[in-house]
Protein backbone atom coordinates (compact mmCIF):
# COMPACT_ATOMS: atom_id res chain seq x y z
CA UNK A 1 0.00 0.00 0.00
CA UNK A 2 1.54 3.31 -1.07
CA UNK A 3 -1.11 5.37 0.68
CA UNK A 4 -0.17 7.53 3.65
CA UNK A 5 -3.51 7.06 5.37
CA UNK A 6 -4.96 7.34 8.84
CA UNK A 7 -5.42 4.22 10.96
CA UNK A 8 -9.19 4.52 10.49
CA UNK A 9 -8.82 4.67 6.71
CA UNK A 10 -6.58 1.57 6.73
CA UNK A 11 -9.13 -0.28 8.88
CA UNK A 12 -11.96 0.63 6.48
CA UNK A 13 -9.87 -0.42 3.46
CA UNK A 14 -9.28 -3.81 5.09
CA UNK A 15 -13.02 -4.31 5.61
CA UNK A 16 -14.91 -2.71 2.71
CA UNK A 17 -14.73 -2.85 -1.09
CA UNK A 18 -12.90 0.18 -2.44
CA UNK A 19 -13.23 2.04 -5.75
CA UNK A 20 -11.04 4.73 -7.25
CA UNK A 21 -11.29 6.45 -10.65
CA UNK A 22 -8.58 5.65 -13.20
CA UNK A 23 -8.21 8.11 -16.10
CA UNK A 24 -7.61 6.58 -19.53
CA UNK A 25 -5.41 5.87 -21.25
CA UNK A 26 -3.95 3.92 -18.36
CA UNK A 27 -0.65 2.15 -18.68
CA UNK A 28 2.16 0.94 -16.49
CA UNK A 29 5.82 1.52 -17.17
CA UNK A 30 7.83 -1.67 -17.06
CA UNK A 31 11.34 -2.63 -18.08
CA UNK A 32 9.85 -4.35 -21.13
CA UNK A 33 8.35 -1.17 -22.55
CA UNK A 34 10.69 0.51 -24.97
CA UNK A 35 8.50 3.40 -25.99
CA UNK A 36 6.47 5.98 -24.04
CA UNK A 37 2.82 6.39 -24.94
CA UNK A 38 2.37 9.59 -26.92
CA UNK A 39 -1.06 11.11 -27.27
CA UNK A 40 -2.02 13.94 -29.60
CA UNK A 41 -2.32 17.33 -27.89
CA UNK A 42 -6.00 17.45 -28.87
CA UNK A 43 -6.78 14.24 -26.93
CA UNK A 44 -9.26 14.20 -25.35
CA UNK A 45 -11.25 16.86 -27.20
CA UNK A 46 -11.96 19.97 -25.11
CA UNK A 47 -15.71 19.31 -25.24
CA UNK A 48 -15.32 15.77 -23.96
CA UNK A 49 -14.35 14.83 -20.39
CA UNK A 50 -11.38 12.54 -19.91
CA UNK A 51 -12.48 8.94 -20.34
CA UNK A 52 -12.09 6.95 -17.17
CA UNK A 53 -12.69 3.61 -15.61
CA UNK A 54 -12.54 2.38 -12.05
CA UNK A 55 -10.16 0.24 -10.03
CA UNK A 56 -11.90 -1.91 -7.45
CA UNK A 57 -10.19 -3.48 -4.45
CA UNK A 58 -11.70 -6.42 -2.62
CA UNK A 59 -10.14 -7.10 0.81
CA UNK A 60 -9.57 -10.84 1.18
CA UNK A 61 -10.18 -10.84 4.94
CA UNK A 62 -13.69 -9.42 4.46
CA UNK A 63 -14.84 -11.96 1.84
CA UNK A 64 -17.88 -14.02 2.83
CA UNK A 65 -17.49 -17.78 2.85
CA UNK A 66 -19.83 -19.81 0.61
CA UNK A 67 -23.32 -19.73 2.12
CA UNK A 68 -22.43 -16.98 4.60
CA UNK A 69 -24.77 -13.97 4.73
CA UNK A 70 -23.41 -10.48 4.18
CA UNK A 71 -22.52 -8.92 7.53
CA UNK A 72 -22.29 -12.29 9.25
CA UNK A 73 -18.90 -12.73 10.90
CA UNK A 74 -17.73 -9.33 9.57
CA UNK A 75 -17.89 -10.37 5.91
CA UNK A 76 -18.73 -7.40 3.66
CA UNK A 77 -18.60 -8.82 0.12
CA UNK A 78 -18.98 -12.03 -1.87
CA UNK A 79 -18.89 -13.22 -5.44
CA UNK A 80 -22.11 -14.07 -7.17
CA UNK A 81 -22.72 -16.19 -10.25
CA UNK A 82 -23.80 -12.99 -12.02
CA UNK A 83 -22.60 -9.57 -10.94
CA UNK A 84 -23.19 -6.02 -12.07
CA UNK A 85 -20.88 -3.20 -11.07
C-alpha positions as CSV (number, residue, x, y, z in Angstrom):
1,X,0.0,0.0,0.0
2,X,1.5,3.3,-1.1
3,X,-1.1,5.4,0.7
4,X,-0.2,7.5,3.7
5,X,-3.5,7.1,5.4
6,X,-5.0,7.3,8.8
7,X,-5.4,4.2,11.0
8,X,-9.2,4.5,10.5
9,X,-8.8,4.7,6.7
10,X,-6.6,1.6,6.7
11,X,-9.1,-0.3,8.9
12,X,-12.0,0.6,6.5
13,X,-9.9,-0.4,3.5
14,X,-9.3,-3.8,5.1
15,X,-13.0,-4.3,5.6
16,X,-14.9,-2.7,2.7
17,X,-14.7,-2.9,-1.1
18,X,-12.9,0.2,-2.4
19,X,-13.2,2.0,-5.8
20,X,-11.0,4.7,-7.3
21,X,-11.3,6.5,-10.7
22,X,-8.6,5.7,-13.2
23,X,-8.2,8.1,-16.1
24,X,-7.6,6.6,-19.5
25,X,-5.4,5.9,-21.3
26,X,-3.9,3.9,-18.4
27,X,-0.6,2.2,-18.7
28,X,2.2,0.9,-16.5
29,X,5.8,1.5,-17.2
30,X,7.8,-1.7,-17.1
31,X,11.3,-2.6,-18.1
32,X,9.9,-4.4,-21.1
33,X,8.3,-1.2,-22.6
34,X,10.7,0.5,-25.0
35,X,8.5,3.4,-26.0
36,X,6.5,6.0,-24.0
37,X,2.8,6.4,-24.9
38,X,2.4,9.6,-26.9
39,X,-1.1,11.1,-27.3
40,X,-2.0,13.9,-29.6
41,X,-2.3,17.3,-27.9
42,X,-6.0,17.4,-28.9
43,X,-6.8,14.2,-26.9
44,X,-9.3,14.2,-25.4
45,X,-11.3,16.9,-27.2
46,X,-12.0,20.0,-25.1
47,X,-15.7,19.3,-25.2
48,X,-15.3,15.8,-24.0
49,X,-14.4,14.8,-20.4
50,X,-11.4,12.5,-19.9
51,X,-12.5,8.9,-20.3
52,X,-12.1,7.0,-17.2
53,X,-12.7,3.6,-15.6
54,X,-12.5,2.4,-12.0
55,X,-10.2,0.2,-10.0
56,X,-11.9,-1.9,-7.4
57,X,-10.2,-3.5,-4.4
58,X,-11.7,-6.4,-2.6
59,X,-10.1,-7.1,0.8
60,X,-9.6,-10.8,1.2
61,X,-10.2,-10.8,4.9
62,X,-13.7,-9.4,4.5
63,X,-14.8,-12.0,1.8
64,X,-17.9,-14.0,2.8
65,X,-17.5,-17.8,2.8
66,X,-19.8,-19.8,0.6
67,X,-23.3,-19.7,2.1
68,X,-22.4,-17.0,4.6
69,X,-24.8,-14.0,4.7
70,X,-23.4,-10.5,4.2
71,X,-22.5,-8.9,7.5
72,X,-22.3,-12.3,9.2
73,X,-18.9,-12.7,10.9
74,X,-17.7,-9.3,9.6
75,X,-17.9,-10.4,5.9
76,X,-18.7,-7.4,3.7
77,X,-18.6,-8.8,0.1
78,X,-19.0,-12.0,-1.9
79,X,-18.9,-13.2,-5.4
80,X,-22.1,-14.1,-7.2
81,X,-22.7,-16.2,-10.2
82,X,-23.8,-13.0,-12.0
83,X,-22.6,-9.6,-10.9
84,X,-23.2,-6.0,-12.1
85,X,-20.9,-3.2,-11.1
